[in-house]
Amino acid sequence: MSQAKDTAREVTVTAHDLPLHCPQPGAPLWARHPRVFLDVLKTGEMKCPYCGTNYRFTGEAPKGHH
């Protein structure tokens, strides 16, 4: 009997990665889905509704962004 593999990931992003979208370039095959843009600046983190990857923002927010 095979065991289910945990496919959820956590990714740390910075201002350099904005605008943030999932899947990211080079994402594994299981994470290929329609591109969705995620606003991590409002709460500091956001989960992709398709693959469940959790994106966490670290560092200083870009200037002029609210």
N, C-alpha and C positions, 0 to 999 in steps of 0.2 A: 504494500500500500504506500502511495506517495504522500508526502506532507505538502500542504499549501505553503508557498513561499511568501514571506512578508515583502510586499513590493513598495510600501510607503517609504518616502525619503524625506529628509529635512535638509533644506538648502539655505545657506546664509548669503544674503545679497547686500550690496552697498549702493550708493548713489550712482556709481559707474554702471550698474546693471539696469538702470531705469531708462526707458519704460520697461517694466518687467512683463514677460509673457511666458507661458508654459504651453508646450514643451520647449525647453531650452535646446540650443544646437548640441548635437551629440547625445541627446537623451536616449536611454535604452529603448528597444523596440516596444516593450510593453507600455511605455509612456507616450507613444505616438497617438495623438488625438488632435482635434481641431484646435488651432491657436486661440488662447484666451489671455487677455491682458488682466493683470492683477495689481491692485493698488495697495501696496504694503505700507505706505506712509501714513495712512489713517490710523491703523491700530498697531503697527509694528510687525504684523505677520498676517499671512493669508494662506489658505489651503486651496489648491487647485480643485475645482469641482469635478474634473474628469478623472485624474489619476491619484488624487489624494496627497500629492507632494506638498509639504508645508514649507513656505518661504518665510524667512525671518530677516527683517531689515536691521542692520547694525551700522553704526557710524552716524555721521552728521547728515541731516536732510539737505537736499540741494537748496541753494539760496533762491528766494523768490517763490518757493513752492509752499502752498498752504493746504 
